[in-house]
Amino acid sequence: MSNSIYQKLINKETKLAVIGLGYVGLPIALEFARTIKVVGFDINQARVDMMRNNVDPSQELESAAFEGCDIHFTADLEDLKDVTFFIVAVPTPIDSANVPDLKPLLGASSTVGKALKKGDYVVFESTVYPGCTEEDCVPVLERESGLKFREDFMLGYSPERINPGDKEHTLRNITKIVSGCCQESLDNIASTYEIVVDAGVHRAKTIKVAEAAKIIENTQRDVNIALINELSIIFNKLGINTFDVLEAAGTKWNFLKFFPGLVGGHCIGVDPYYLTHKAAQAGYNSKVITSGRYVNDSMGGYIAKQIVKKMIAQGKHIQDTRVLVMGATFKEDVTDIRNTKVIDVVKELKSYQVSVDLVDPHASSEEMEHEYGIGLHEKPEGVYDSIIVAVNHKEYMGLTEDYFKGLLIDGKGTFADIKGIYRNKIKELEYWSL
């Protein structure tokens, strides 16, 4: 591979570009930039300006992560003209009907196509259904560039495995799946990713295999969590604490440790819909995956109804009640509010005319207002009828029962602990968890 694209990258004779600099794209771009020349491209100029000042718009990386990196941040297409290896890392969301929304992906493909030259490589990292890279993205690349796939440019797929907020499982120490459209492209793509992945790469047999591997990682988690969520609904009816049951069952060596909760975010709560969409196109209507999605998507409403029932049982006039919801992000200790299911809890409570205050030490009130039309309170105000701790942020872990009693009317009321982090610590309040 003496004159390979990998060798040219290592020798800094050519550049690698990352298209889309969010949770996934920025860490990859910076990691590559420690060794080779990188162009970091994002269509959002305001984000580009932040990154030029060593600020991560996603608030995941410290400014030190930018130091010693050979990277040029840009929103200008012209800066992609001398790039030969493109990595596309844009989000792949779903629309309001849970149908895959490929607009960001096809938009990024169009951007790359405009800069594509003979001999270039394009690798997609965005989570998609099997076949999407070749069937949906290639035609856009060919149309914009006037080049032919395989003859003029090479293609690969290497799914991201970045876990927001996780400082232990990082890009460098998680095995990376790579794939190419032929043996030569696979060798070049594998070698290129080995620059930044110490744990090594797994060479998938085809691009479709790599796409499918990524999508079932999150689908498997989704289905398993759905089972536990359904069990928690059953155990609630039977008056049993789910976390007590899981602790007991977990003493068996092969029991899988999944926990009930709100399944949001832009991975587990989204990816299964890509697979069921493609399955339907292929003539199969998924049963298990769709059922799991239904259970997980309905948990926010279920939680709210349980709290409403408890307040009614306490003789409260539901339209006069106030509820404090603590935590708004899709998971603990991140700023990301995309597809957060906490909003389902809030909206369901509001549908009963309950007054809801939402607080979160990590989320942006402006972003919440823009995304969901519901802003954040800086801190709890006054006293409440019930408290729901929806996200187990580190800031909440050490709070005491006395603290919560101080926020409740007459120091009494329902305390809902969605993730079970206060189990066995709440003695006087009416305690409820999934």
C-alpha positions in Angstrom: 0.0 0.0 0.0 3.0 2.3 -0.7 1.1 4.7 -2.8 -2.3 4.2 -1.2 -4.7 6.9 0.0 -3.8 5.8 3.5 -0.1 6.4 2.9 -0.9 9.8 1.4 -2.9 10.8 4.5 -0.1 9.6 6.8 2.5 11.6 4.7 0.1 14.7 4.9 0.1 14.8 1.1 -3.7 14.9 1.2 -6.5 15.7 3.6 -9.4 13.9 5.3 -12.7 15.8 5.9 -15.4 15.1 8.4 -18.8 16.3 7.3 -21.1 17.1 10.3 -19.4 18.0 13.6 -21.8 17.0 16.3 -21.4 14.3 19.1 -20.0 11.9 16.6 -18.1 14.0 14.0 -16.1 16.3 16.1 -14.3 13.7 18.3 -13.4 11.7 15.2 -12.2 14.9 13.4 -10.0 15.9 16.3 -8.6 12.4 16.8 -7.6 12.2 13.2 -6.1 15.7 13.3 -3.5 14.6 15.8 -1.9 12.6 13.1 -3.1 13.8 9.7 -4.5 16.9 8.0 -8.2 17.3 8.6 -11.0 19.6 7.4 -13.9 19.8 9.8 -17.0 20.8 7.8 -20.4 21.9 9.3 -23.2 23.8 7.6 -23.8 25.8 10.7 -21.4 28.8 10.7 -22.1 29.6 14.4 -20.9 26.2 15.4 -17.9 26.5 13.2 -17.0 29.8 14.9 -17.2 28.1 18.3 -15.0 25.2 17.3 -12.4 27.7 15.8 -12.3 29.1 19.4 -11.7 25.5 20.8 -15.3 25.3 22.1 -17.3 22.1 21.5 -20.9 23.2 20.8 -22.1 19.8 22.3 -20.2 20.5 25.5 -18.7 17.0 25.5 -15.1 17.9 24.9 -12.8 20.2 26.9 -10.9 22.9 25.1 -7.7 20.9 25.6 -9.1 18.3 23.1 -8.5 20.9 20.3 -4.9 21.5 21.1 -2.2 20.0 18.9 -4.7 19.3 16.1 -4.0 19.9 12.4 -7.6 20.9 11.6 -9.4 23.6 9.7 -13.0 24.2 10.6 -15.2 25.5 7.9 -18.7 25.9 6.4 -17.3 26.8 3.0 -17.6 24.1 0.2 -14.4 25.4 -1.4 -12.4 24.1 1.5 -13.4 20.5 0.5 -11.9 20.7 -3.0 -8.4 19.3 -2.0 -9.8 16.6 0.3 -9.6 13.0 -0.9 -11.1 11.0 2.1 -14.6 12.1 3.3 -16.3 10.9 6.4 -20.0 11.7 6.7 -21.2 11.9 10.3 -24.6 13.7 10.2 -27.7 12.7 12.3 -30.3 10.3 10.9 -33.5 11.3 12.7 -37.1 10.1 12.3 -40.0 12.4 11.5 -43.2 12.8 13.6 -44.7 9.6 12.0 -41.5 7.6 13.0 -40.4 7.4 9.4 -36.6 7.7 8.6 -35.7 11.3 7.7 -32.8 11.1 5.3 -32.7 14.8 4.5 -29.5 15.5 6.6 -27.8 12.4 5.1 -28.7 13.2 1.5 -27.8 16.8 2.0 -24.3 15.8 3.2 -24.0 13.4 0.3 -24.8 16.3 -2.1 -22.1 18.4 -0.3 -19.5 15.7 -0.7 -20.6 15.0 -4.3 -19.9 18.6 -5.3 -16.3 18.2 -4.0 -15.7 14.6 -5.2 -12.8 13.8 -7.5 -11.5 10.7 -9.3 -9.9 8.4 -6.8 -11.6 9.8 -3.7 -13.0 7.8 -0.8 -16.4 8.4 1.0 -17.1 6.7 4.2 -20.5 7.0 6.0 -20.8 6.8 9.8 -24.5 7.8 10.1 -26.8 5.0 11.4 -29.0 3.8 8.5 -30.9 0.7 7.4 -29.1 -2.0 5.4 -28.7 -0.8 1.8 -29.1 2.9 2.4 -25.4 3.8 1.7 -25.4 2.2 -1.7 -29.1 2.7 -2.7 -29.8 6.2 -1.4 -26.4 8.0 -1.0 -24.5 6.7 -4.1 -27.0 8.1 -6.6 -26.6 11.6 -5.0 -22.8 11.3 -5.0 -22.8 10.2 -8.7 -25.3 12.9 -9.8 -23.5 15.8 -8.1 -20.0 14.7 -9.1 -20.6 13.2 -12.6 -18.4 10.3 -11.5 -19.1 6.6 -11.4 -19.2 4.6 -8.2 -16.4 1.9 -8.0 -14.8 3.1 -11.3 -14.1 6.7 -10.1 -14.6 6.8 -6.4 -14.6 4.3 -3.5 -17.2 3.9 -0.8 -17.3 2.5 2.7 -19.4 2.4 5.9 -18.1 2.4 9.4 -20.8 2.9 12.1 -20.1 5.2 15.0 -20.0 3.8 18.5 -19.6 7.0 20.5 -21.6 7.1 23.7 -22.4 10.7 24.8 -21.3 11.4 28.4 -19.2 8.1 28.5 -15.6 8.9 29.4 -14.7 5.2 29.6 -15.8 3.9 26.2 -14.1 6.3 23.8 -13.3 6.3 20.1 -9.8 4.9 20.7 -10.7 1.9 22.9 -13.8 0.6 21.2 -13.4 -1.9 18.3 -14.5 -0.1 15.0 -16.5 -1.9 12.4 -15.3 -1.0 8.9 -16.4 -2.0 5.4 -15.7 -1.2 1.8 -17.0 -1.7 -1.7 -14.0 -4.0 -2.7 -10.9 -5.5 -1.1 -8.7 -2.5 -1.9 -11.1 0.0 -0.5 -11.6 -2.1 2.6 -7.8 -2.3 3.2 -7.4 1.5 2.8 -10.4 2.3 5.0 -9.3 -0.2 7.7 -5.8 1.2 7.7 -7.1 4.8 7.9 -9.3 4.1 10.9 -6.5 2.2 12.6 -4.8 5.6 12.9 -7.3 6.6 15.6 -8.7 3.3 17.0 -6.2 1.5 19.3 -8.7 -1.3 19.9 -8.5 -2.3 16.3 -11.1 -2.7 13.5 -13.5 -5.5 12.5 -13.7 -5.9 8.8 -17.3 -6.6 7.9 -17.9 -8.7 4.8 -20.0 -6.0 3.0 -21.3 -2.5 3.5 -24.8 -3.9 4.1 -23.4 -6.2 6.9 -21.8 -3.2 8.6 -25.0 -1.2 8.3 -27.1 -4.1 9.8 -24.6 -4.7 12.6 -25.0 -1.1 13.8 -28.7 -1.0 13.6 -29.2 -4.3 15.6 -26.9 -3.1 18.4 -29.5 -0.5 19.4 -32.5 -2.6 18.4 -31.3 -5.4 20.7 -31.0 -2.9 23.6 -34.4 -1.4 22.8 -36.2 -4.7 22.8 -34.5 -5.8 26.1 -35.4 -2.6 27.8 -38.9 -2.8 26.5 -39.3 -6.2 28.2 -38.1 -4.8 31.5 -40.4 -1.8 31.1 -43.4 -4.1 30.5 -42.4 -6.2 33.5 -42.3 -3.0 35.6 -45.9 -2.2 34.6 -46.9 -5.8 35.6 -44.9 -5.6 38.9 -46.5 -2.2 39.7 -49.9 -3.8 39.5 -48.7 -6.6 41.8 -47.2 -4.2 44.3 -43.6 -5.4 43.7 -40.6 -3.1 43.3 -39.0 -3.9 39.9 -35.5 -3.0 41.0 -35.8 -5.4 44.0 -36.8 -8.2 41.5 -33.9 -7.3 39.1 -31.4 -7.4 42.0 -32.6 -10.9 43.0 -32.7 -12.2 39.4 -29.3 -10.7 38.7 -27.6 -13.1 41.0 -27.9 -15.7 38.2 -24.8 -15.7 36.1 -26.5 -15.4 32.7 -29.3 -13.0 33.6 -29.0 -9.9 31.4 -28.9 -6.7 33.5 -31.3 -4.3 31.8 -33.3 -1.7 33.8 -36.6 0.1 33.2 -36.7 3.7 32.1 -37.4 6.3 29.5 -35.8 5.3 26.2 -35.0 8.5 24.3 -32.1 10.0 22.5 -31.0 9.8 18.9 -29.9 6.1 18.9 -31.9 3.5 20.8 -35.2 5.4 20.5 -34.7 6.0 16.7 -32.7 3.2 15.1 -35.2 0.4 15.4 -37.6 2.5 13.2 -35.0 2.4 10.4 -34.9 -1.4 10.5 -38.7 -1.8 10.7 -39.1 0.7 7.8 -36.7 -1.3 5.6 -38.3 -4.6 6.7 -41.7 -3.3 5.6 -40.3 -2.4 2.2 -39.0 -5.9 1.9 -42.4 -7.3 2.7 -42.1 -8.2 6.4 -43.9 -6.4 9.2 -41.8 -6.7 12.3 -43.6 -7.9 15.4 -41.1 -8.0 18.3 -39.2 -4.8 17.4 -42.4 -2.8 16.8 -43.9 -4.1 20.1 -40.8 -3.1 21.9 -40.9 0.4 20.4 -44.6 0.7 21.4 -43.9 -0.2 25.0 -40.9 2.2 25.2 -42.6 5.1 23.5 -45.6 4.8 25.9 -43.6 4.9 29.1 -43.6 8.7 29.5 -47.4 8.8 29.5 -47.6 5.8 31.8 -45.4 7.5 34.4 -47.4 10.7 34.3 -50.7 8.7 34.7 -49.3 6.9 37.8 -48.5 10.2 39.4 -51.9 11.7 38.6 -53.6 8.6 40.1 -51.6 9.0 43.3 -52.4 12.7 43.6 -56.1 12.0 43.1 -55.9 9.2 45.7 -54.5 11.7 48.1 -57.6 13.8 47.7 -56.0 16.5 45.6 -57.9 18.5 43.0 -55.8 17.6 40.0 -56.2 21.0 38.2 -54.7 22.8 41.3 -51.6 20.5 41.6 -48.0 21.4 40.9 -45.4 18.8 40.0 -41.6 19.3 39.9 -39.8 17.3 37.2 -36.0 17.0 37.7 -34.0 16.2 34.6 -34.8 17.0 30.9 -32.0 15.5 28.9 -32.3 12.1 27.2 -29.7 10.5 29.6 -27.7 11.5 32.7 -24.8 14.0 32.7 -25.2 15.2 29.0 -26.6 18.4 27.5 -28.4 16.5 24.7 -32.2 17.0 24.6 -32.8 15.3 21.3 -35.8 12.9 21.4 -35.9 13.1 25.2 -38.8 11.1 26.6 -39.1 13.3 29.7 -41.1 15.7 27.5 -43.7 12.9 27.2 -44.1 12.9 31.0 -44.5 16.7 31.0 -47.0 16.8 28.2 -49.1 14.1 29.7 -49.2 15.8 33.1 -50.1 19.1 31.4 -53.0 17.3 29.5 -54.5 16.8 33.0 -54.1 20.6 33.7 -51.3 19.9 36.1 -48.8 22.8 36.5 -45.3 21.5 35.8 -41.9 23.0 36.6 -39.0 21.4 34.7 -35.4 21.8 35.9 -32.1 20.5 34.6 -28.5 21.5 35.5 -27.2 20.5 32.0 -29.9 21.3 29.4 -30.4 24.7 27.7 -33.7 26.4 28.4 -33.6 28.1 24.9 -33.0 24.7 23.2 -35.9 23.2 25.1 -38.1 26.1 24.2 -37.1 25.9 20.6 -37.5 22.1 20.3 -40.5 21.4 22.5 -42.1 24.8 23.4 -41.4 24.2 27.1 -38.7 26.1 28.9 -36.7 25.3 32.0 -36.9 26.9 35.4 -33.5 27.8 36.9 -34.4 26.2 40.2 -37.5 24.8 42.0 -39.9 27.6 42.9 -42.3 27.3 45.9 -43.7 23.9 47.0 -45.1 21.0 45.0 -47.6 18.2 45.3 -45.2 15.6 43.7 -41.6 15.4 42.6 -40.4 13.2 39.7 -36.7 12.6 39.4 -36.6 11.7 35.7 -32.8 11.7 35.0 -30.1 10.5 37.3 -27.7 13.4 36.9 -24.7 13.4 39.2 -26.0 16.6 40.8 -29.1 14.7 42.0 -27.3 11.6 43.4 -26.5 13.0 46.8 -29.8 14.8 47.6 -31.5 13.7 50.8 -35.1 12.9 51.7 -35.1 16.1 53.8 -34.3 18.2 50.7 -37.2 16.7 48.9 -39.6 17.1 51.8 -38.6 20.8 51.8 -40.0 21.1 48.3 -43.3 19.4 49.0 -46.5 20.9 50.5 -46.4 20.2 54.3 -43.4 17.9 53.6 -45.7 15.3 52.2 -46.5 13.9 48.7 -45.5 11.4 46.0 -41.8 11.0 45.2 -41.3 9.3 41.8 -37.8 7.9 41.3 -37.8 6.8 37.7 -34.3 5.2 37.7 -34.5 3.8 41.2 -31.5 5.8 42.5 -33.1 6.6 45.9 -34.3 3.1 46.5 -34.2 2.3 50.3 -33.3 5.9 51.0 -36.8 7.4 51.0 -38.6 6.4 54.3 -41.3 8.9 54.9 -42.6 10.2 51.5 -44.8 8.0 49.3 -42.1 6.4 47.1 -42.7 5.1 43.6 -40.4 4.0 40.9 -40.7 2.0 37.7 
